[in-house]
Amino acid sequence: MRDHPQLIQKPVDREALVQAAAVYLTIWNMDCPDCATWLHNGLIQLDSVLLVDVFYKQGVGVIVYAPAMTTTDELLKVVQKIGKDACHYYGAEIIGQSSAKQALRLE
């Protein structure tokens, strides 16, 4: 039996947030809070990702990332890889995008 994962925290770089983008995903095949934590932890460890929120009941994720360092296509591939690693085969689709300033109301 797999242990429950602990949520990884990452310091927030407020200067980087000004240049960041936010992508909103619908994510399928999440069936428990651990799924959300595995996705969060896998994404937040990427240098290009600044913030992540995953809501498993709603099947939605929000990723704030540095567009100079990665693409939304790469982020979708990471979601799929995390699913394969967790034997859940997550899939995701982009349902929206915005600047991080707008998403986080930094203006």
C-alpha positions, 0 to 999 in steps of 0.5 A: 500500500502506498503512503499518503503523499505530503504536499511540497511547498515552494517559496513564492517568487513575487517578481517572477509572478509578474511575468508568469502565465496561468493555465487552467486545466480539466484533469480526468482520472483523479479519484482521491485527494492523493491524486491531487497531491501527486499532481501538485508535487510533480508540477511544483518541482519543475523550475518553470512552475511557480504555483499549483492548485489541484482540485480533485473533486472538481477535476480542475488544476491551475498552474502558474508558470514561466512561459519563457521556460516551458509551454502549455504542451509540456505541462500537459505532458508532465501531467500525463507522466505523473499519472503514468508514474502513479498508475492512474493515467491522468489526462488533461485539457486546457480550458483557459489561460491568463496572465498570472497578474490577472489570475492572482489579482496582483494589479 
